[in-house]
Each structure stands twice: as C-alpha cells, then as structure tokens.
Amino acid sequence: MSLARAQLDAIVQALTAILPARAPADTQLRQFFRDNKNLGHRDRGLIADTVYAALRRRRMLEHVTPKATPREIALATIVKLQGVGLGQIESALKGDEKAWLAALKAQDLDALPLEIRADLPDWVIERLRKRMDDAALLELARGLQQGAPLDLRVNTLKAPREAVLDRLAYDEIPAHATRYSPLGVRLRDKPALNQHPMFLDGAVEVQDEGSQILGMLVEPKRGEMVVDFCAGAGGKTLQMGAAMNSSGRLYAFDISDKRLANLAPRLKRSGLSNVFPQRISGENDPKVKRLRGKIDRVLVDAPCTGLGTLRRNPDLKTRQSAAGLVELNAKQRAILAAAGALVKPGGRLVYGTCSLLVEENEDIVTGFLAAHPDFRIVSAAEVLARQGVAIPGTGQYLHLYPHVHDTDGFFAAVMERAK
C-alpha cells in the first residue's frame, strides 16, 4: 500500500487528538470523523486501523521512536507494525525520518525488555507476575495486542443460528459458528451491519463470544424474576430475556441514563416484552432495596479496569491506574453485596468482570463469601456442561483469555444462596 501525504497528515491529526487519552478512543475517533467529513470510507478505515494499531503497541512505539511525537508514532506504526515499505511513503517523509525509520525497520523487537514487548503498564505486569511466569505473561500480552474479531449473538426468538449463517452466506458475508457459544456467529471481516435486515429486525446483535458465555452462567428460566445489576447497553440483558422466552420479569439496572438510552432501540428490535430498564442512583437506590430477597437470579457484570478488552479498547492501558484499581475494588465489593441481598433463598448470583486481575476477581468473590456464609460457589464448568458447553480451563470459576479462547478476557463466579 502506498500512503499519500494527506492520509499521513490525517492519521497524525487523529493521534494528536487521541493520545492524550482525555476520553475513550472510540469516542474521540468518532468526533474526529465528524469534524473531518471530507474523509472517504477507505481513508476512515485506514485511519482507524492505524490509530488502534498504535494504541495496542503504544509503549513499544514510544520506546523506539526519537521523541514519541504523534507523527513519529504514526510513521513507526505504518512501517514497523503494518509493514509498509519506506519507498511507499518516501514522498511524505521529512528531514531524518527515512534514516531512523530504516533503522527501526531492521530492529529486532524480541530483543527489547519484557515490559516493552508486553506493552502493558508496570502496575499491571506487577500484578500478573504474582500468578504467572514471564513466558505465560508474554503469551497473554501478545494475545491482547491482536485485533478483536466481530461476533454476533443470534436472537433465538427471531431465528435459529443456522438460518443466520445461511443468510450471511447468501449475502456473501463470510462467517462461521463460534467455538463455544451456541448462540454466536463470528464474522471474518468487519462489514457495516447496522442496515442489514437481520440487524434491523433484531435477529442478531453485536456481542463478544465471551460476553455470551458470561450470560449463559445465569441460566435464567421462563417465568423467573431476574436482575441484570449493571446492564450497560444491555447485551447480556437481551440474551437473558430471550433465554427466558420473553416471560417472567427481567430488570435492567444501570446508573447511566445514556447507557440505558442505548438499550432502548436494541430492546425494541429484540421483540422482548419482559425487560424493564431502570436507572438507579447506586447500589442503595430504593428501586434496588424493594427487591431484596425476591429475585431468582442476579447478574453482576461489575465495573472494572476492562483489561480483558484491550484488543478492542487498547487506550485503557493509559486511562486506568493502580489508584483507580483501588477505587474500583471498593465499588465492586459494594455492588456485589447489594446484588447478593436481592437473591432469594435457593437463588443464584453471578459475579463477572472483563478484567484479568485477581484483585477484581477471585479476591472480591472470596471477600463476599467470607461475609455471606449463606452463599456457596457452584462450579462454572458444571453450569455450562448442562447447556452443552465445554471450555478448556473452566472449573470452579470461568476464566477466558484472548490467546487461549480467542474471546475478550473474562472472569466469572457462580454462587447460590442456601434454601
């Protein structure tokens, strides 16, 4: 691929806006495109791919470039990570850029220190090293450096998975069934699906396979009372509503009006009539308290560092911190305690995160169980086995890793309250 000066300039402008990490990268990139309406579809794709490639390897790029400016990071990404030849961009280069890019092209990145190769913050590496050796850590880190695939969840109230695959094949959109989730479809590429008839009809929703597995651990039944405690935009809410065959009552709680507003059109497309979105002020909201001891199943997809989603949200490496982790741990403990109070005797509580850190996962569950002896752990492997799903490495807890399972990183624990 050859790169025009105008394309390089646009990439540099985008990185200049995004690298300070004042807001989520996807939000800032959308704003950049709104501010630059003259950019064509192909240019937008090139800019997005380059920006995300740079964010995934930001620590390495800052280490190997002379001054780590947005322009140097853009050039290093294009030449070293995307494999563009110097001859293809020579007309856009200035001063000594060709010389240091030639040296970078020849540099062996595997000779760099592990911290640079892992491309993770020191505080994350320090915590991962407590439970894995450097070889395993590097394998995980390299998995996080890859681009994430585009997964769909089939709304079984609208269509079976086989029909969705057949329709995608008819439309010449390469896709295949996901490895573990019986509801999932993985696309080979990343086509724009928001105008596809199946999307508009609610037959499919975008949802990572790992997120689908987390929803399956709740195992909701028809006619039950269920709460999605941190519903967000509602991917797992809609999944559980369909599993309940649109019967019973499913509360979607969240503190964000904006996230619940994003759920509204998805809920309308889904055809579900058993979902009740509710904004709450926090875990002690009266809407929460009135349901104490009445709920069959509660899902807590807790706010977390999101380190398991670095393939699609690589800017989190810059936006999260050790101090932020401490604050999140306090929130996680409070939310899980409030959610646990909703569960009736014999009911189920599922705690999950898209984090890779013990501090956000096992430690939170262990603390909850110590304070609530009427709850016990249920084997995640057994819950999934009842649904015909077997995932390597799953036992008492669910652990999903991008380099092992090719999903986002997830943790989950299934707990049941004594009758």
C-alpha positions in Angstrom: 0.0 0.0 0.0 1.2 3.5 -0.8 0.4 6.3 1.6 -0.3 9.9 0.4 0.8 12.9 2.4 -2.8 13.8 3.1 -3.5 10.4 4.5 -0.5 10.5 6.8 -1.5 14.0 7.9 -5.0 12.8 8.8 -3.5 9.9 10.8 -1.2 12.3 12.7 -4.1 14.6 13.4 -6.2 11.7 14.8 -3.4 10.5 17.0 -2.8 14.1 18.3 -6.3 14.2 19.5 -6.4 10.6 20.9 -3.0 10.0 22.5 -3.6 12.4 25.5 -6.4 9.9 26.5 -8.8 12.6 27.7 -11.7 10.4 26.7 -12.3 6.9 25.3 -10.5 6.4 22.0 -13.6 5.3 20.1 -15.5 8.4 21.3 -12.7 10.7 20.2 -12.3 8.9 16.8 -16.0 9.3 16.1 -15.6 13.0 16.9 -12.6 13.3 14.6 -14.5 11.8 11.8 -17.5 14.2 12.4 -15.0 17.1 12.3 -13.5 15.8 9.1 -16.5 14.9 6.9 -14.4 15.1 3.8 -12.7 11.8 4.5 -13.8 8.9 2.4 -14.8 5.4 3.6 -11.4 3.9 2.7 -9.5 6.8 4.4 -11.6 6.4 7.6 -10.8 2.7 7.6 -7.1 3.3 7.2 -7.0 5.9 9.9 -9.0 3.8 12.4 -6.8 0.7 11.7 -3.6 2.7 12.2 -4.8 4.5 15.3 -5.8 1.3 17.0 -2.6 -0.5 15.9 -0.6 2.4 17.5 -2.7 2.2 20.8 -2.2 -1.5 21.1 1.6 -1.1 20.9 1.9 2.4 22.3 4.6 1.6 25.0 6.8 -0.1 22.4 6.3 2.7 19.9 7.2 5.4 22.5 10.3 3.4 23.3 11.7 3.0 19.8 10.9 6.5 18.3 13.2 9.5 18.8 10.7 11.8 20.6 7.4 9.8 20.6 5.5 12.6 18.8 2.2 11.7 17.2 3.9 11.9 13.8 6.7 9.6 14.8 4.2 7.1 16.4 2.2 7.2 13.2 5.2 6.5 11.0 6.5 3.8 13.2 3.1 2.1 13.2 2.9 2.2 9.5 6.4 1.0 8.8 7.1 -1.5 11.7 3.6 -2.8 12.5 1.7 -2.6 9.3 4.7 -3.5 7.1 4.6 -0.6 4.6 7.8 -0.2 2.7 9.8 3.0 3.0 9.6 3.5 -0.7 5.8 3.6 -0.5 5.8 6.6 1.9 9.1 8.3 1.0 7.4 11.3 -0.7 5.6 12.0 2.6 8.8 11.9 4.8 10.7 14.9 6.2 14.3 15.5 7.4 15.9 12.5 9.0 12.7 10.4 9.2 13.9 8.0 6.5 17.1 7.2 8.4 15.5 6.4 11.7 12.7 4.5 10.1 15.2 2.4 8.2 16.9 1.6 11.5 13.6 0.8 13.1 12.6 -1.5 10.2 15.7 -3.6 10.9 15.3 -3.6 14.7 14.5 -6.9 16.5 11.6 -6.2 18.8 12.1 -9.5 20.5 15.3 -8.2 22.0 13.5 -5.4 23.9 12.8 -5.8 27.7 9.8 -7.9 28.5 7.9 -4.9 29.8 8.2 -3.2 26.4 7.3 -6.3 24.5 4.3 -7.0 26.7 3.1 -3.4 26.1 1.3 -3.3 29.5 1.7 -0.8 32.3 4.2 -1.7 35.1 1.4 -1.9 37.7 -0.5 -4.4 35.6 2.7 -6.5 34.9 3.5 -6.5 38.7 0.1 -8.0 39.5 0.1 -10.5 36.7 3.5 -11.7 37.7 2.1 -12.8 41.1 0.4 -15.7 39.3 2.2 -16.4 36.1 5.8 -16.6 34.8 7.2 -14.3 32.2 6.6 -16.7 29.3 2.9 -17.0 30.2 2.6 -13.3 30.8 4.1 -12.5 27.4 1.8 -15.0 25.7 -1.2 -13.3 27.3 0.1 -9.9 26.4 0.6 -10.8 22.8 -3.0 -12.1 22.6 -4.1 -8.7 23.9 -2.1 -7.0 21.1 -4.2 -8.6 18.4 -7.3 -7.0 16.8 -10.6 -8.3 18.1 -13.0 -10.2 15.8 -16.6 -9.1 15.3 -19.0 -11.5 17.0 -22.8 -11.6 16.7 -25.3 -13.2 19.1 -28.4 -14.7 17.5 -31.7 -13.8 19.0 -33.3 -17.3 19.1 -36.8 -15.7 19.4 -36.3 -14.4 15.8 -34.2 -17.0 14.1 -32.0 -20.1 14.6 -28.3 -19.8 14.2 -28.3 -21.9 11.1 -30.7 -19.6 9.3 -28.5 -16.6 10.3 -25.4 -18.3 8.8 -27.3 -19.2 5.7 -28.4 -15.6 5.2 -24.9 -14.3 5.7 -23.6 -16.8 3.2 -26.3 -15.7 0.7 -25.2 -12.0 1.2 -21.6 -13.1 0.7 -20.6 -12.1 4.3 -18.0 -14.8 5.4 -18.9 -16.1 8.8 -18.9 -19.2 10.9 -20.3 -20.5 14.2 -18.4 -19.5 17.3 -16.3 -22.1 19.0 -18.1 -22.3 22.4 -21.3 -20.2 22.4 -24.2 -22.0 20.8 -25.7 -18.5 20.1 -22.6 -17.0 18.5 -21.6 -16.1 14.9 -18.1 -14.8 14.1 -17.6 -12.7 11.0 -14.3 -13.0 9.1 -14.3 -9.2 8.3 -15.9 -6.2 9.9 -18.7 -5.1 7.5 -21.2 -2.4 8.4 -24.2 -4.3 9.6 -26.4 -1.5 11.0 -28.5 -1.5 7.9 -28.6 -5.3 7.4 -32.2 -6.7 7.5 -31.3 -9.2 10.3 -29.8 -6.4 12.4 -32.8 -4.1 11.8 -35.2 -7.0 12.7 -33.3 -7.8 15.9 -32.3 -11.3 14.8 -28.7 -10.6 15.6 -26.9 -8.3 18.0 -23.2 -7.5 18.2 -21.8 -9.2 21.3 -18.4 -10.8 22.0 -18.5 -14.6 22.4 -17.0 -14.3 25.9 -19.8 -12.0 27.0 -22.3 -14.6 25.7 -20.7 -17.3 27.8 -21.0 -15.0 30.9 -24.7 -14.6 30.2 -25.1 -18.4 30.0 -23.9 -18.8 33.5 -27.0 -17.1 34.8 -29.1 -19.9 33.2 -32.4 -18.0 33.6 -35.6 -19.9 33.3 -39.1 -18.9 32.0 -41.3 -17.1 34.4 -38.4 -16.1 36.8 -37.5 -12.8 38.4 -34.1 -11.8 37.2 -31.9 -8.7 37.6 -29.0 -7.5 35.4 -27.5 -5.3 38.0 -25.0 -3.4 35.8 -26.8 -3.7 32.5 -25.0 -1.1 30.5 -26.2 -1.1 26.9 -27.9 -4.4 27.6 -26.2 -7.1 25.5 -26.5 -9.7 28.2 -29.9 -8.4 29.3 -31.3 -9.1 25.8 -29.6 -12.5 25.8 -31.2 -13.5 29.1 -34.6 -12.1 28.0 -34.5 -14.4 25.0 -33.4 -17.4 27.2 -36.5 -16.7 29.3 -38.6 -16.8 26.1 -39.8 -13.2 26.9 -41.6 -14.4 30.0 -41.1 -13.6 33.7 -39.6 -10.2 34.7 -36.1 -9.0 33.9 -34.9 -5.8 35.4 -32.0 -3.9 33.7 -30.4 -1.7 36.3 -27.8 1.0 35.5 -26.6 4.3 36.9 -26.2 5.8 33.4 -29.1 7.3 31.5 -27.0 7.3 28.4 -26.3 3.6 28.5 -29.9 2.8 29.2 -30.9 5.1 26.3 -28.6 3.0 24.1 -30.5 -0.1 25.3 -33.9 1.2 24.2 -33.6 0.7 20.4 -31.9 -2.7 20.9 -34.8 -3.7 23.1 -37.4 -2.6 20.6 -35.7 -4.6 17.8 -35.4 -7.7 20.0 -39.1 -8.2 20.4 -38.8 -8.9 24.1 -41.6 -7.8 26.4 -40.2 -9.0 29.7 -37.4 -6.4 30.1 -37.7 -3.4 32.4 -34.9 -0.9 32.2 -34.5 1.1 35.4 -32.0 3.9 36.1 -30.7 3.7 39.7 -28.7 6.2 41.7 -26.4 3.5 43.1 -26.5 0.1 44.8 -28.6 1.5 47.7 -31.3 3.0 45.4 -34.9 2.4 46.7 -35.6 0.5 43.5 -33.0 -2.0 44.5 -34.0 -2.2 48.2 -37.6 -3.1 47.4 -36.5 -6.3 45.6 -34.4 -7.6 48.4 -34.8 -11.4 48.9 -37.2 -11.6 45.9 -35.0 -12.4 42.9 -34.3 -15.8 41.4 -31.1 -14.8 39.6 -28.9 -11.8 39.6 -26.0 -11.0 37.2 -23.3 -8.5 38.3 -21.1 -7.6 35.3 -19.1 -5.3 37.6 -17.4 -2.1 36.6 -13.7 -2.9 36.3 -10.4 -2.0 34.7 -11.5 -3.7 31.5 -8.1 -5.1 30.9 -9.6 -8.2 29.2 -10.9 -6.0 26.4 -7.6 -4.4 25.5 -7.9 -5.9 22.0 -10.8 -3.5 21.3 -10.1 -0.9 24.0 -6.3 -0.5 24.0 -6.5 3.0 25.3 -7.5 1.6 28.7 -3.8 0.8 29.3 -3.3 4.6 29.6 -6.6 5.5 31.1 -6.5 3.0 34.0 -4.2 3.2 37.0 -3.2 1.4 40.2 -5.0 4.1 42.2 -8.1 3.6 40.0 -8.0 -0.1 40.8 -8.3 0.6 44.5 -11.4 2.7 43.9 -12.9 0.0 41.6 -12.3 -2.7 44.2 -14.4 -0.7 46.7 -17.2 -0.3 44.1 -17.1 -4.0 43.3 -17.4 -5.0 46.9 -20.3 -2.7 47.5 -22.2 -3.7 44.3 -21.8 -7.4 44.9 -23.0 -7.1 48.5 -26.1 -5.1 47.3 -26.8 -7.5 44.5 -26.4 -10.5 46.8 -29.1 -9.1 49.1 -31.6 -9.3 46.2 -31.2 -13.1 45.8 -33.9 -15.2 47.4 -33.1 -18.4 49.2 -32.1 -21.0 46.6 -31.4 -18.3 44.1 -28.3 -17.7 42.0 -25.8 -14.8 42.0 -23.3 -14.5 39.1 -20.3 -12.1 39.5 -18.3 -11.3 36.4 -15.7 -8.9 35.1 -13.8 -8.3 31.9 -10.6 -8.0 34.0 -7.6 -10.2 34.2 -6.6 -9.2 37.8 -7.1 -11.4 40.9 -7.8 -8.2 42.9 -11.0 -7.6 40.8 -12.0 -11.3 40.5 -11.2 -14.0 43.0 -10.4 -11.6 45.8 -13.8 -9.9 45.5 -15.6 -13.2 45.5 -13.6 -14.6 48.4 -14.4 -11.5 50.5 -18.1 -11.7 49.7 -18.3 -15.4 50.6 -16.5 -14.8 53.9 -19.1 -12.0 54.8 -22.0 -14.0 53.5 -21.8 -17.7 54.6 -25.2 -18.4 53.3 -23.8 -18.3 49.8 -21.6 -21.1 48.2 -19.7 -21.4 45.0 -21.2 -23.5 42.2 -18.9 -25.0 39.5 -19.0 -22.8 36.4 -17.9 -25.9 34.4 -21.0 -27.8 35.6 -23.4 -24.9 34.8 -22.0 -24.7 31.2 -22.0 -28.5 30.8 -25.7 -28.6 31.4 -26.0 -26.3 28.4 -23.7 -28.5 26.2 -20.7 -26.1 26.5 -17.2 -27.2 27.5 -14.5 -24.6 27.7 -10.8 -25.6 28.4 -9.6 -24.3 31.7 -13.0 -23.8 33.2 -13.6 -25.3 36.7 -14.9 -23.7 39.8 -14.5 -20.3 38.1 -14.8 -19.2 34.4 -11.6 -17.8 33.0 -11.5 -16.7 29.4 -8.3 -15.4 27.7 -7.9 -14.0 24.2 -4.7 -16.0 23.5 -6.4 -19.3 24.6 -10.1 -18.9 23.7 -10.0 -16.0 21.2 -12.5 -14.1 23.2 -12.2 -11.0 25.3 -10.8 -11.7 28.7 -13.5 -12.6 31.3 -13.8 -13.9 34.8 -17.0 -15.2 36.4 -18.1 -16.9 39.6 -21.5 -18.6 40.1 -22.9 -18.5 43.7 -26.1 -19.9 45.1 -27.9 -18.9 48.3 -28.8 -21.6 50.8 -32.5 -22.5 50.8 
